């Protein structure tokens, strides 16, 4: 299975971004409003400059307290992104997420952000694929 199939199956393919100059508080409001766990950081709305997650915010709150909420997103975002492409194999993506211990992966095409997939998206797609294979095998067995 390819990442493209996951992107096509997502109910909401909107990519929410926040400016690197936005405050952590503003980013947290976006996360809460949209009930999401991460937001892409982009200066132009198309490039992937970084990613900021709930975990990043909680970690910094624990380290430095509430003053971090007025700091810029660029200070705490993850800058070294692990990304994939439309034609990336879902098993490879799952392996990267598991080994890297992260749950969100930007999807890029020609260095432009075209989507984001989550660990949940990948697991759901793989479960659907296993269910289809199971049904096909049961059908073959019944047909014999």
Backbone as ProteinMPNN parsed JSONL, in Angstrom:
{"seq_chain_A": "XXXXXXXXXXXXXXXXXXXXXXXXXXXXXXXXXXXXXXXXXXXXXXXXXXXXXXXXXXXXXXXXXXXXXXXXXXXXXXXXXXXXXXXXXXXXXXXXXXXXXXXXXXXXXXXXXXXXXXXXXXXXXXXXXXXXXXXXXXXXXXXX", "coords_chain_A": {"N_chain_A": [[0.845, -1.173, 0.0], [0.431, 2.285, -0.675], [1.337, 5.634, 0.379], [-0.23, 7.523, -0.92], [-2.745, 6.3, -1.141], [-3.659, 6.408, 1.47], [-3.822, 9.181, 1.836], [-5.894, 9.761, 0.045], [-8.015, 8.536, 1.292], [-8.503, 9.948, 3.572], [-10.763, 11.793, 5.517], [-10.624, 14.526, 6.031], [-8.528, 16.441, 4.381], [-7.223, 18.78, 4.775], [-4.434, 20.841, 5.464], [-3.183, 22.111, 8.244], [-1.339, 24.945, 9.078], [1.134, 26.859, 10.841], [2.73, 29.931, 11.396], [6.29, 30.331, 11.704], [6.845, 32.432, 13.364], [4.688, 32.679, 15.014], [3.219, 32.504, 18.314], [3.755, 30.068, 20.92], [1.477, 29.798, 22.405], [-0.512, 30.603, 20.554], [-0.238, 28.545, 18.687], [-0.985, 26.376, 20.289], [-3.658, 26.985, 20.676], [-4.662, 26.566, 18.109], [-4.226, 23.791, 17.859], [-5.953, 22.871, 19.889], [-8.464, 23.9, 19.065], [-8.907, 22.544, 16.643], [-8.701, 19.99, 17.407], [-6.386, 18.368, 17.126], [-3.139, 16.762, 17.077], [-0.768, 17.789, 16.232], [0.872, 20.426, 14.436], [1.825, 21.767, 11.336], [4.682, 23.732, 10.639], [5.15, 26.569, 8.805], [6.483, 29.056, 6.792], [5.42, 30.084, 4.48], [3.096, 28.734, 4.013], [3.213, 26.592, 2.321], [5.672, 25.306, 2.292], [7.587, 22.993, 4.293], [8.702, 23.849, 7.134], [9.027, 23.038, 9.694], [7.727, 21.137, 12.512], [5.309, 21.069, 15.065], [4.304, 19.66, 18.047], [1.804, 18.548, 20.448], [3.169, 17.264, 22.458], [5.688, 18.51, 22.319], [5.044, 21.036, 23.281], [4.049, 20.481, 25.888], [6.338, 19.336, 27.031], [8.072, 21.553, 27.066], [6.631, 23.296, 28.682], [6.822, 21.91, 31.092], [9.566, 22.113, 31.51], [10.212, 24.897, 31.518], [8.01, 26.347, 32.341], [5.06, 28.517, 32.227], [5.962, 30.932, 30.88], [7.033, 30.121, 28.402], [4.944, 30.034, 26.664], [4.688, 32.421, 25.354], [6.793, 32.512, 23.681], [8.331, 32.102, 20.408], [7.137, 29.814, 17.927], [9.141, 28.762, 16.332], [11.256, 28.386, 18.037], [10.812, 26.037, 19.467], [9.934, 24.096, 17.734], [10.244, 21.015, 15.861], [12.862, 20.794, 13.77], [14.334, 19.171, 12.098], [12.984, 17.298, 9.934], [11.335, 14.198, 9.323], [10.202, 12.903, 6.448], [7.841, 11.815, 3.928], [6.805, 10.603, 0.67], [4.174, 10.691, -1.839], [4.331, 8.227, -3.149], [5.531, 6.593, -1.307], [6.072, 3.588, 0.516], [3.756, 2.211, 2.741], [4.441, 0.433, 4.785], [7.151, 1.009, 5.148], [6.953, 3.634, 6.057], [5.56, 3.241, 8.463], [7.498, 1.791, 9.863], [9.527, 3.759, 10.085], [8.186, 5.666, 11.671], [7.748, 4.203, 14.0], [10.36, 3.472, 14.817], [11.461, 6.031, 15.085], [9.872, 7.081, 17.016], [7.647, 8.847, 16.687], [4.486, 10.349, 15.76], [3.383, 11.624, 13.582], [3.718, 12.389, 10.156], [4.939, 14.436, 7.662], [3.927, 14.787, 4.239], [5.572, 15.22, 1.303], [5.929, 16.774, -1.893], [7.94, 17.609, -4.495], [9.28, 19.306, -2.71], [7.155, 20.604, -1.53], [4.515, 20.857, 0.797], [2.07, 18.432, 0.881], [0.394, 16.952, 2.362], [-0.341, 15.296, 5.488], [0.295, 12.483, 7.4], [-0.829, 10.29, 9.949], [0.159, 8.115, 12.627], [-2.078, 6.685, 13.387], [-3.599, 6.825, 11.01], [-2.049, 5.206, 9.345], [-2.09, 2.717, 10.665], [-4.853, 2.193, 10.598], [-5.248, 1.979, 7.804], [-3.673, -0.258, 7.237], [-4.986, -2.213, 8.735], [-7.433, -2.286, 7.368], [-6.556, -3.26, 4.922], [-5.657, -5.823, 5.662], [-8.089, -6.924, 6.483], [-9.465, -6.975, 4.025], [-7.879, -8.802, 2.613], [-8.3, -11.077, 4.19], [-11.064, -11.474, 3.808], [-11.024, -12.033, 1.057], [-9.526, -14.423, 0.997], [-11.207, -16.084, 2.511], [-13.383, -16.136, 0.774], [-12.234, -17.47, -1.396], [-11.753, -19.948, -0.24], [-14.358, -20.807, 0.373], [-15.331, -20.991, -2.192], [-14.138, -23.206, -3.213]], "CA_chain_A": [[0.0, 0.0, 0.0], [1.187, 3.525, -0.782], [0.856, 6.79, 1.14], [-1.287, 8.166, -1.709], [-4.028, 5.676, -0.807], [-4.071, 6.947, 2.768], [-4.229, 10.575, 1.627], [-7.19, 9.76, -0.628], [-9.059, 8.026, 2.179], [-8.698, 10.839, 4.718], [-11.975, 12.6, 5.427], [-10.237, 15.927, 6.001], [-7.162, 16.5, 3.879], [-6.677, 20.112, 5.012], [-3.176, 20.895, 6.188], [-3.113, 23.317, 9.063], [0.017, 25.421, 9.31], [1.316, 28.014, 11.692], [3.952, 30.644, 11.059], [7.367, 30.148, 12.677], [6.827, 33.583, 14.265], [3.533, 32.599, 15.92], [3.593, 32.1, 19.669], [3.367, 28.719, 21.334], [0.079, 29.922, 22.817], [-1.33, 30.61, 19.33], [-0.192, 27.186, 18.132], [-1.783, 25.53, 21.182], [-5.07, 27.28, 20.393], [-4.988, 25.873, 16.851], [-4.31, 22.364, 18.173], [-7.169, 22.629, 20.671], [-9.65, 24.207, 18.25], [-9.1, 21.534, 15.6], [-8.579, 18.681, 18.056], [-5.306, 17.662, 16.459], [-1.981, 16.594, 17.936], [0.419, 18.444, 15.692], [0.631, 21.426, 13.403], [3.002, 22.021, 10.514], [5.204, 25.093, 10.708], [5.464, 26.976, 7.439], [6.521, 30.5, 6.596], [4.644, 30.478, 3.311], [1.901, 27.903, 3.903], [3.443, 25.496, 1.379], [6.9, 24.593, 2.637], [7.581, 22.337, 5.603], [9.847, 24.379, 7.865], [9.122, 22.311, 10.952], [6.489, 20.563, 13.033], [5.151, 21.304, 16.506], [3.294, 18.752, 18.589], [1.374, 18.731, 21.831], [4.272, 16.791, 23.31], [6.709, 19.562, 22.353], [4.549, 22.103, 24.154], [4.003, 19.979, 27.273], [7.728, 19.178, 27.473], [8.635, 22.861, 27.374], [5.921, 23.797, 29.873], [7.408, 21.245, 32.257], [10.938, 22.595, 31.698], [10.378, 26.335, 31.787], [6.785, 26.978, 32.831], [4.177, 29.241, 31.318], [6.563, 31.945, 29.996], [7.309, 29.597, 27.058], [3.765, 30.224, 25.81], [4.852, 33.658, 24.583], [7.945, 32.342, 22.789], [7.944, 31.762, 19.036], [7.057, 28.406, 17.548], [10.43, 28.356, 15.757], [12.185, 28.036, 19.115], [10.525, 24.712, 20.011], [9.509, 23.142, 16.699], [11.204, 20.055, 15.353], [13.323, 21.323, 12.482], [14.84, 18.071, 11.265], [11.79, 16.516, 9.642], [11.33, 12.931, 8.596], [9.061, 13.056, 5.549], [7.628, 10.769, 2.93], [6.208, 11.069, -0.585], [2.944, 9.978, -2.223], [4.614, 6.858, -3.563], [6.221, 5.859, -0.249], [5.428, 2.372, 0.982], [3.19, 2.409, 4.074], [5.221, -0.354, 5.747], [8.368, 1.773, 5.436], [6.542, 4.781, 6.863], [5.263, 2.719, 9.798], [8.788, 1.457, 10.475], [10.184, 5.014, 10.44], [7.462, 6.268, 12.789], [7.975, 3.38, 15.184], [11.754, 3.614, 15.236], [11.696, 7.418, 15.471], [8.97, 7.394, 18.118], [6.789, 9.998, 16.408], [3.166, 9.916, 15.298], [2.926, 12.425, 12.448], [4.736, 12.5, 9.114], [4.566, 15.263, 6.508], [4.06, 14.212, 2.903], [6.066, 16.276, 0.43], [6.102, 16.548, -3.33], [8.734, 18.74, -5.0], [9.55, 20.144, -1.537], [5.94, 21.286, -1.079], [3.687, 20.083, 1.703], [0.814, 18.034, 0.233], [-0.426, 16.232, 3.326], [0.291, 14.786, 6.697], [-0.338, 11.237, 7.818], [-0.594, 9.968, 11.34], [0.317, 6.699, 12.942], [-3.431, 6.132, 13.339], [-3.969, 6.653, 9.6], [-1.296, 4.069, 8.812], [-2.625, 1.5, 11.277], [-6.2, 1.991, 10.049], [-5.107, 1.506, 6.422], [-3.159, -1.627, 7.236], [-6.062, -3.09, 9.22], [-8.395, -2.43, 6.267], [-5.945, -4.13, 3.926], [-5.676, -7.182, 6.211], [-9.483, -7.38, 6.442], [-9.792, -7.303, 2.638], [-7.186, -10.051, 2.297], [-9.011, -12.135, 4.917], [-12.32, -11.725, 3.093], [-10.699, -12.668, -0.231], [-9.13, -15.804, 1.27], [-12.412, -16.825, 2.907], [-14.155, -16.33, -0.443], [-11.578, -18.51, -2.179], [-11.96, -21.223, 0.444], [-15.771, -21.173, 0.186], [-15.542, -21.282, -3.603], [-13.516, -24.484, -3.586]], "C_chain_A": [[0.897, 1.245, 0.0], [0.535, 4.644, 0.025], [-0.285, 7.479, 0.412], [-2.663, 7.603, -1.362], [-4.544, 6.179, 0.545], [-4.562, 8.379, 2.605], [-5.616, 10.653, 0.991], [-8.317, 9.346, 0.304], [-9.346, 8.946, 3.361], [-9.925, 11.725, 4.494], [-11.642, 14.088, 5.293], [-8.775, 16.011, 5.602], [-6.536, 17.882, 4.071], [-5.391, 20.015, 5.814], [-3.146, 22.212, 6.941], [-1.656, 23.675, 9.291], [-0.011, 26.614, 10.249], [2.649, 28.644, 11.296], [5.031, 30.362, 12.107], [7.4, 31.268, 13.715], [5.648, 33.576, 15.229], [4.017, 32.178, 17.306], [3.143, 30.667, 19.931], [1.898, 28.733, 21.76], [-0.86, 29.895, 21.607], [-1.374, 29.217, 18.707], [-1.048, 26.244, 18.976], [-3.277, 25.76, 20.951], [-5.516, 26.592, 19.114], [-5.16, 24.377, 17.108], [-5.62, 22.047, 18.902], [-8.43, 22.833, 19.828], [-9.959, 23.091, 17.259], [-8.96, 20.104, 16.114], [-7.572, 17.788, 17.329], [-4.08, 17.637, 17.374], [-0.725, 17.293, 17.461], [0.021, 19.462, 14.635], [1.941, 21.634, 12.642], [3.392, 23.489, 10.653], [5.676, 25.458, 9.307], [5.413, 28.494, 7.327], [5.653, 30.966, 5.453], [3.362, 29.666, 3.112], [2.056, 26.714, 2.97], [4.684, 24.665, 1.714], [6.755, 23.971, 4.02], [8.842, 22.775, 6.344], [10.079, 23.634, 9.173], [7.773, 21.744, 11.33], [6.475, 20.788, 14.538], [4.019, 20.42, 17.004], [2.892, 19.146, 20.005], [2.493, 18.334, 22.781], [5.371, 17.831, 23.426], [6.304, 20.661, 23.335], [4.555, 21.666, 25.611], [5.414, 19.848, 27.832], [8.314, 20.528, 27.883], [7.934, 23.513, 28.56], [6.508, 23.189, 31.143], [8.806, 21.783, 32.557], [11.026, 24.049, 32.133], [9.124, 27.051, 32.25], [6.067, 27.802, 31.782], [4.822, 30.348, 30.49], [6.853, 31.441, 28.581], [6.134, 29.818, 26.113], [3.854, 31.483, 24.952], [6.068, 33.621, 23.669], [7.454, 31.954, 21.391], [7.989, 30.252, 18.816], [8.416, 27.917, 17.053], [11.428, 27.921, 16.82], [12.014, 26.583, 19.569], [10.113, 23.67, 18.971], [10.627, 22.144, 16.399], [11.579, 20.511, 13.956], [13.788, 20.231, 11.531], [13.692, 17.095, 11.036], [12.102, 15.193, 8.961], [10.057, 12.98, 7.764], [8.936, 11.841, 4.644], [7.014, 11.421, 1.701], [4.946, 10.265, -0.861], [3.204, 8.495, -2.497], [5.406, 6.06, -2.527], [5.387, 4.658, 0.176], [4.998, 2.564, 2.432], [3.968, 1.617, 5.132], [6.512, 0.361, 6.126], [8.062, 2.969, 6.332], [6.27, 4.342, 8.305], [6.552, 2.392, 10.548], [9.505, 2.728, 10.932], [9.517, 5.665, 11.647], [7.739, 5.518, 14.092], [9.394, 3.567, 15.709], [12.063, 5.027, 15.723], [10.843, 7.899, 16.633], [8.209, 8.715, 17.898], [5.521, 9.509, 15.73], [2.642, 10.659, 14.084], [4.051, 12.562, 11.443], [4.215, 13.362, 7.966], [4.805, 14.516, 5.205], [4.432, 15.363, 1.971], [6.113, 15.809, -1.021], [6.784, 17.785, -3.886], [8.959, 19.785, -3.902], [8.342, 20.965, -1.077], [5.107, 20.325, -0.254], [2.363, 19.745, 1.024], [-0.101, 17.272, 1.186], [0.36, 15.882, 4.56], [-0.455, 13.508, 7.062], [0.066, 10.944, 9.251], [-0.374, 8.466, 11.494], [-1.045, 6.01, 12.896], [-3.912, 5.899, 11.92], [-3.318, 5.396, 9.021], [-1.848, 2.759, 9.36], [-4.008, 1.184, 10.719], [-6.135, 1.434, 8.624], [-4.613, 0.068, 6.382], [-4.207, -2.608, 7.743], [-7.1, -3.331, 8.129], [-7.846, -3.372, 5.199], [-5.957, -5.595, 4.393], [-7.098, -7.747, 6.165], [-9.892, -7.761, 5.022], [-9.129, -8.614, 2.223], [-7.879, -11.241, 2.952], [-10.298, -12.501, 4.187], [-12.07, -12.435, 1.76], [-10.317, -14.126, -0.026], [-10.332, -16.648, 1.672], [-13.272, -17.109, 1.681], [-13.562, -17.415, -1.317], [-11.814, -19.877, -1.56], [-13.391, -21.714, 0.248], [-16.052, -21.6, -1.236], [-14.991, -22.625, -4.042], [-14.432, -25.64, -3.381]], "O_chain_A": [[1.975, 1.252, 0.595], [-0.661, 4.606, 0.313], [-1.215, 7.971, 1.051], [-3.64, 8.349, -1.297], [-5.749, 6.352, 0.723], [-5.593, 8.754, 3.164], [-6.42, 11.51, 1.355], [-9.458, 9.768, 0.118], [-10.328, 8.745, 4.076], [-10.098, 12.322, 3.431], [-12.291, 14.816, 4.541], [-7.888, 15.689, 6.393], [-5.434, 18.131, 3.583], [-5.278, 19.203, 6.732], [-3.092, 23.288, 6.344], [-0.842, 22.826, 9.652], [-1.032, 27.278, 10.422], [3.582, 27.943, 10.904], [4.712, 30.172, 13.281], [7.919, 31.083, 14.815], [5.608, 34.378, 16.163], [5.081, 31.577, 17.452], [2.267, 30.136, 19.248], [1.165, 27.779, 21.499], [-1.895, 29.229, 21.643], [-2.427, 28.766, 18.254], [-1.762, 25.402, 18.43], [-4.068, 24.819, 21.026], [-6.636, 26.087, 19.044], [-6.119, 23.766, 16.636], [-6.306, 21.079, 18.574], [-9.354, 22.022, 19.882], [-11.119, 22.733, 17.055], [-9.082, 19.14, 15.358], [-7.853, 16.643, 16.975], [-4.001, 18.405, 18.333], [0.263, 17.382, 18.19], [-1.042, 19.36, 14.022], [3.02, 21.673, 13.233], [2.537, 24.367, 10.769], [6.488, 24.756, 8.704], [4.433, 29.13, 7.716], [5.195, 32.108, 5.442], [2.628, 29.888, 2.149], [1.134, 25.909, 2.836], [4.729, 23.465, 1.445], [5.905, 24.377, 4.813], [9.904, 22.167, 6.208], [11.195, 23.604, 9.693], [6.802, 21.85, 10.581], [7.51, 20.707, 15.199], [2.917, 20.43, 16.455], [3.546, 19.958, 20.66], [2.728, 18.999, 23.79], [5.931, 18.022, 24.505], [7.122, 21.147, 24.116], [5.02, 22.407, 26.477], [5.661, 20.21, 28.982], [8.97, 20.638, 28.919], [8.571, 24.206, 29.354], [6.671, 23.878, 32.149], [9.191, 21.898, 33.721], [11.817, 24.395, 33.01], [9.169, 28.25, 32.527], [6.422, 27.785, 30.603], [4.263, 30.693, 29.448], [6.915, 32.242, 27.649], [6.306, 29.793, 24.895], [3.168, 31.594, 23.937], [6.345, 34.59, 22.962], [6.31, 31.534, 21.217], [8.77, 29.53, 19.435], [8.801, 26.78, 17.326], [12.352, 27.162, 16.526], [12.98, 25.964, 20.014], [9.962, 22.493, 19.297], [11.802, 22.409, 16.656], [10.73, 20.605, 13.07], [13.652, 20.352, 10.314], [13.457, 16.189, 11.834], [13.01, 15.092, 8.136], [8.959, 13.086, 8.309], [9.804, 10.97, 4.605], [6.739, 12.62, 1.684], [4.683, 9.267, -0.189], [2.409, 7.63, -2.129], [5.899, 4.973, -2.829], [4.158, 4.71, 0.191], [5.784, 3.026, 3.259], [4.132, 2.089, 6.257], [6.925, 0.328, 7.285], [8.82, 3.277, 7.253], [6.703, 5.0, 9.251], [6.674, 2.686, 11.737], [10.033, 2.773, 12.043], [10.199, 6.161, 12.544], [7.938, 6.125, 15.145], [9.6, 3.792, 16.901], [12.836, 5.206, 16.663], [11.06, 8.985, 17.169], [8.137, 9.569, 18.782], [5.478, 8.402, 15.193], [1.552, 10.349, 13.601], [5.197, 12.819, 11.811], [3.181, 13.058, 7.371], [5.743, 13.728, 5.077], [3.705, 16.351, 1.863], [6.306, 14.631, -1.322], [6.26, 18.892, -3.76], [8.842, 20.988, -4.138], [8.498, 21.919, -0.314], [5.007, 19.137, -0.563], [1.616, 20.642, 0.635], [-1.248, 16.981, 0.847], [1.56, 16.138, 4.66], [-1.685, 13.464, 7.034], [1.155, 11.304, 9.699], [-0.684, 7.673, 10.605], [-1.154, 4.879, 12.422], [-4.562, 4.892, 11.644], [-3.955, 4.625, 8.303], [-2.05, 1.803, 8.611], [-4.301, 0.031, 10.403], [-6.885, 0.52, 8.279], [-5.089, -0.733, 5.578], [-4.304, -3.724, 7.231], [-7.593, -4.449, 7.977], [-8.583, -4.184, 4.641], [-6.237, -6.497, 3.604], [-7.288, -8.919, 5.841], [-10.587, -8.758, 4.827], [-9.75, -9.442, 1.557], [-8.026, -12.294, 2.333], [-10.59, -13.677, 3.972], [-12.822, -13.334, 1.382], [-10.743, -14.985, -0.798], [-10.468, -17.79, 1.234], [-13.831, -18.198, 1.556], [-14.296, -18.2, -1.919], [-12.047, -20.853, -2.272], [-13.615, -22.896, -0.013], [-16.898, -22.46, -1.479], [-15.333, -23.126, -5.113], [-14.056, -26.781, -3.648]]}, "name": "protein", "num_of_chains": 1, "seq": "XXXXXXXXXXXXXXXXXXXXXXXXXXXXXXXXXXXXXXXXXXXXXXXXXXXXXXXXXXXXXXXXXXXXXXXXXXXXXXXXXXXXXXXXXXXXXXXXXXXXXXXXXXXXXXXXXXXXXXXXXXXXXXXXXXXXXXXXXXXXXXXX"}
